[in-house]
Amino acid sequence: MLKKLLLVTVFLFGAHCSTLAQEGKLKKGKERLKTTKSTRNTGKRTTRTTGNGRNRSHFSDDISNPFARIIWSIAAHTFYGVAIESVFEKNGRMHDAEISNYSYKTPNYGNFIYTDSTNYNITRLDITNTFVRENKNLYGNNFGVNFRFLKRFALDLEYLYLTEKVQNHHESFSLYSALLKYHRVRTQRFDAWFGLGIMHVGSDVDKSGFGMGVGAELFVVKPISIDFCHKWTNINQEEVHKTKLLLKYHIKNYQILSGYEHFKIGVSKIATFSVGVGASF
């Protein structure tokens, strides 16, 4: 009797472990994103509100102080210089850099070209599509549209779709992102940006969060460039990240892309090989 009980216990434990192992990364990640952490109690929220009232009062008093106004002015100008443009850059070539027709139209420049009477665009549309794969059961597609305008700005839209086969069931995950990007560094060989916007997790999570991103592209030598991008958001106090590091091979206004893309969905981390194509118009 004891032997039979032991065998049943071992069987049930093994079946439970097998179920956990077969749960899948996408399902685990989505379940964590759907779980809301407990909020602070009403008493704490009331205390915090009272404190904020005092802080606003102190802030108003500080602004009325002439010395404080000087400090705030210096801080604001410093922030503007670091994030947007410093006074030393206004007379530099980067200040007037234009959007190129497409990268490596000549070997001298990539996404930006120093002022030229004919060889630049007022706007430019970049489209990319990459196939990502971690293993035979987990793979997907990452589609992006990037619209450049006003020399320094871009509207970046991306749609990520992942699917995972667990036993005889398919689990899916979708992530939408829309960021307004500012290209802080705009040289002919290197450009870097930061962006703010919104990111939305679809599927059966259906939650949105404030999104942020940073990225850069280095034009090594024609026709090769290295493109890096990282975007992240917070859903129910759980992190969602998208990271990519791609090698681009440029053929006129088209590109062949290959490299590494990494995704963090709550507790799940997914590392994938990536290959795709792109075009600039």
C-alpha positions as CSV (number, residue, x, y, z in Angstrom):
1,M,0.0,0.0,0.0
2,L,2.8,2.4,0.9
3,K,4.6,1.5,-2.3
4,K,1.5,2.3,-4.4
5,L,1.0,5.6,-2.5
6,L,4.7,6.6,-3.2
7,L,4.3,5.8,-6.9
8,V,1.1,7.9,-7.2
9,T,2.8,10.8,-5.4
10,V,5.9,10.6,-7.7
11,F,3.6,10.4,-10.8
12,L,1.5,13.5,-9.7
13,F,4.6,15.5,-8.9
14,G,6.1,14.6,-12.2
15,A,2.9,15.6,-14.0
16,H,2.8,18.9,-12.1
17,C,6.5,19.7,-13.0
18,S,5.8,18.8,-16.7
19,T,2.8,21.1,-16.7
20,L,4.9,24.0,-15.3
21,A,7.7,23.3,-17.8
22,Q,5.2,23.3,-20.7
23,E,3.4,26.5,-19.6
24,G,5.4,28.6,-22.0
25,K,7.1,31.9,-21.8
26,L,4.4,34.0,-23.4
27,K,1.7,32.7,-21.1
28,K,3.8,33.2,-18.0
29,G,4.7,36.8,-19.1
30,K,1.1,37.7,-19.9
31,E,-0.2,36.3,-16.7
32,R,2.2,38.5,-14.7
33,L,1.2,41.6,-16.8
34,K,-2.5,41.0,-16.0
35,T,-1.8,40.8,-12.2
36,T,-2.2,44.1,-10.4
37,K,-0.1,44.7,-7.3
38,S,-1.9,45.8,-4.1
39,T,-2.3,49.6,-3.8
40,R,-1.5,51.7,-0.8
41,N,-4.2,52.1,1.9
42,T,-6.4,55.2,2.0
43,G,-4.6,56.6,5.1
44,K,-1.3,56.6,3.3
45,R,-2.8,58.2,0.2
46,T,-4.4,61.0,2.4
47,T,-1.1,61.7,4.1
48,R,0.7,61.9,0.8
49,T,-1.9,64.3,-0.6
50,T,-1.4,66.6,2.4
51,G,2.4,66.4,1.9
52,N,2.0,67.4,-1.7
53,G,0.0,70.4,-0.7
54,R,2.9,71.5,1.5
55,N,5.4,70.8,-1.2
56,R,3.5,72.9,-3.7
57,S,3.5,75.7,-1.2
58,H,7.2,75.5,-0.6
59,F,7.8,75.3,-4.4
60,S,5.8,78.5,-4.9
61,D,7.9,80.2,-2.2
62,D,11.1,79.0,-3.8
63,I,10.1,80.4,-7.2
64,S,9.4,83.8,-5.7
65,N,12.9,83.9,-4.2
66,P,15.3,85.7,-6.7
67,F,18.2,83.3,-5.9
68,A,16.0,80.3,-6.4
69,R,14.8,81.7,-9.8
70,I,18.5,82.0,-10.9
71,I,19.1,78.4,-9.9
72,W,16.0,77.2,-11.8
73,S,17.0,79.2,-14.8
74,I,20.5,77.7,-14.9
75,A,19.0,74.2,-14.4
76,A,16.5,74.7,-17.3
77,H,19.2,76.0,-19.6
78,T,21.5,73.1,-18.7
79,F,18.7,70.6,-19.3
80,Y,17.9,72.2,-22.7
81,G,21.5,72.2,-23.7
82,V,22.0,68.5,-22.8
83,A,18.7,67.2,-24.2
84,I,18.0,69.5,-27.2
85,E,21.0,71.7,-28.2
86,S,23.8,73.6,-26.5
87,V,24.8,77.1,-27.4
88,F,28.1,75.7,-28.8
89,E,26.2,73.6,-31.3
90,K,24.1,76.4,-32.9
91,N,27.1,77.5,-35.0
92,G,28.1,73.9,-35.8
93,R,27.3,71.9,-38.9
94,M,25.0,69.5,-37.0
95,H,22.6,72.4,-36.3
96,D,21.7,72.5,-40.0
97,A,22.0,68.8,-40.8
98,E,19.3,67.6,-43.2
99,I,17.5,64.3,-43.7
100,S,19.3,62.3,-46.4
101,N,17.5,60.8,-49.4
102,Y,18.6,57.4,-48.1
103,S,21.6,56.1,-46.3
104,Y,24.8,55.7,-48.2
105,K,23.6,57.4,-51.4
106,T,27.3,58.4,-51.4
107,P,29.9,56.8,-49.1
108,N,30.1,60.1,-47.1
109,Y,26.9,60.0,-45.2
110,G,24.1,58.0,-43.6
111,N,20.8,59.2,-42.3
112,F,21.8,62.9,-42.2
113,I,23.7,65.1,-44.6
114,Y,25.2,68.5,-43.9
115,T,23.4,71.3,-45.7
116,D,23.2,70.6,-49.5
117,S,21.1,72.5,-52.0
118,T,19.6,69.5,-53.7
119,N,20.6,66.2,-52.1
120,Y,18.3,65.9,-49.1
121,N,14.6,65.2,-48.2
122,I,12.2,67.3,-46.2
123,T,10.6,64.1,-45.0
124,R,11.5,60.4,-45.3
125,L,9.6,57.2,-44.7
126,D,11.6,54.1,-43.5
127,I,9.9,50.7,-43.4
128,T,11.4,47.6,-41.9
129,N,10.2,44.0,-41.3
130,T,12.1,41.4,-39.4
131,F,11.4,37.7,-38.6
132,V,12.5,36.7,-35.1
133,R,13.0,33.2,-33.8
134,E,14.2,31.8,-30.4
135,N,13.5,28.2,-31.3
136,K,11.2,26.0,-33.4
137,N,8.3,26.7,-31.0
138,L,8.7,30.4,-30.3
139,Y,9.0,32.9,-33.2
140,G,7.3,36.0,-34.6
141,N,7.4,39.2,-36.7
142,N,8.4,42.8,-35.9
143,F,7.1,45.4,-38.3
144,G,8.1,49.1,-38.1
145,V,7.3,52.4,-39.8
146,N,9.5,55.4,-39.1
147,F,8.5,58.9,-40.5
148,R,11.1,61.6,-40.3
149,F,10.2,65.2,-40.5
150,L,11.4,68.7,-39.5
151,K,15.0,67.6,-39.7
152,R,15.2,66.4,-36.1
153,F,12.0,64.6,-35.4
154,A,10.4,61.2,-36.3
155,L,7.2,59.3,-35.6
156,D,8.1,55.7,-34.9
157,L,5.4,53.0,-35.1
158,E,6.0,49.3,-34.4
159,Y,4.0,46.1,-34.2
160,L,5.5,43.0,-32.6
161,Y,3.7,39.7,-32.8
162,L,5.0,36.5,-31.1
163,T,3.6,33.0,-31.1
164,E,4.6,30.0,-29.1
165,K,3.6,26.4,-29.4
166,V,3.2,24.6,-26.1
167,Q,2.2,20.9,-26.6
168,N,-0.8,21.2,-29.0
169,H,-1.7,24.8,-28.0
170,H,-0.6,28.1,-29.5
171,E,-0.1,31.1,-27.3
172,S,0.3,34.6,-28.9
173,F,1.6,38.0,-27.7
174,S,1.3,41.4,-29.4
175,L,2.9,44.7,-28.6
176,Y,2.2,48.1,-30.3
177,S,4.4,51.1,-29.8
178,A,4.1,54.7,-30.9
179,L,7.0,57.1,-30.0
180,L,7.8,60.7,-31.0
181,K,11.6,60.7,-31.4
182,Y,14.0,63.5,-31.2
183,H,17.4,63.0,-33.0
184,R,19.8,64.6,-30.5
185,V,23.0,63.7,-32.4
186,R,22.9,64.2,-36.2
187,T,26.3,63.7,-37.8
188,Q,26.9,62.2,-41.2
189,R,28.4,59.0,-39.7
190,F,26.4,58.7,-36.4
191,D,23.0,59.7,-35.1
192,A,21.3,59.1,-31.8
193,W,17.8,59.7,-30.5
194,F,15.4,59.4,-27.6
195,G,11.7,59.1,-27.7
196,L,8.5,59.3,-25.7
197,G,5.1,57.9,-26.4
198,I,2.8,55.0,-25.6
199,M,3.1,51.2,-25.7
200,H,0.1,48.8,-25.7
201,V,0.1,45.1,-24.9
202,G,-2.7,43.4,-26.9
203,S,-3.8,39.7,-26.9
204,D,-5.8,39.1,-23.7
205,V,-3.9,41.6,-21.6
206,D,-5.2,44.7,-23.3
207,K,-3.2,47.3,-21.3
208,S,-1.3,50.5,-22.2
209,G,1.6,52.3,-20.6
210,F,3.8,55.3,-21.0
211,G,6.6,54.3,-23.4
212,M,10.2,55.5,-23.7
213,G,13.0,54.6,-26.1
214,V,16.6,55.3,-27.0
215,G,18.5,54.4,-30.1
216,A,21.5,55.0,-32.4
217,E,22.9,54.1,-35.8
218,L,26.6,54.0,-36.7
219,F,27.6,54.0,-40.4
220,V,30.9,52.1,-40.3
221,V,31.8,51.9,-44.0
222,K,29.6,51.7,-47.1
223,P,27.4,49.5,-47.3
224,I,27.5,48.5,-43.6
225,S,25.8,50.1,-40.6
226,I,25.0,49.0,-37.0
227,D,21.5,49.9,-35.6
228,F,20.6,49.8,-31.9
229,C,17.2,50.4,-30.3
230,H,15.8,49.9,-26.9
231,K,12.1,50.6,-25.9
232,W,10.4,50.0,-22.6
233,T,7.1,50.5,-20.7
234,N,5.5,49.5,-17.4
235,I,2.2,47.5,-17.3
236,N,0.7,46.9,-13.9
237,Q,4.1,47.6,-12.3
238,E,5.8,45.0,-14.5
239,E,8.4,45.8,-17.1
240,V,8.1,45.2,-20.9
241,H,11.2,45.7,-22.9
242,K,12.2,45.5,-26.6
243,T,15.9,45.6,-27.6
244,K,17.5,45.1,-31.0
245,L,21.0,45.2,-32.3
246,L,21.1,44.8,-36.1
247,L,23.7,44.8,-38.8
248,K,22.4,46.5,-42.0
249,Y,23.6,45.9,-45.5
250,H,22.5,48.8,-47.7
251,I,21.7,48.4,-51.4
252,K,20.6,51.8,-52.8
253,N,17.5,52.7,-50.8
254,Y,16.9,49.1,-49.6
255,Q,18.5,47.2,-46.6
256,I,19.0,43.6,-45.6
257,L,19.0,43.3,-41.8
258,S,20.3,40.6,-39.5
259,G,21.1,40.4,-35.8
260,Y,19.7,40.0,-32.3
261,E,16.4,41.0,-30.7
262,H,15.6,40.6,-27.1
263,F,12.2,40.9,-25.4
264,K,11.2,41.0,-21.7
265,I,7.6,40.3,-20.9
266,G,7.0,40.5,-17.2
267,V,9.1,37.6,-15.8
268,S,9.8,36.0,-19.2
269,K,12.9,36.8,-21.2
270,I,13.1,35.9,-24.9
271,A,16.3,36.1,-26.9
272,T,15.9,35.7,-30.7
273,F,17.8,35.7,-33.9
274,S,16.5,38.3,-36.4
275,V,16.6,38.6,-40.1
276,G,14.6,41.0,-42.4
277,V,14.5,43.7,-45.0
278,G,13.9,47.5,-45.1
279,A,13.4,50.3,-47.5
280,S,13.6,54.2,-47.5
281,F,11.3,56.5,-49.5
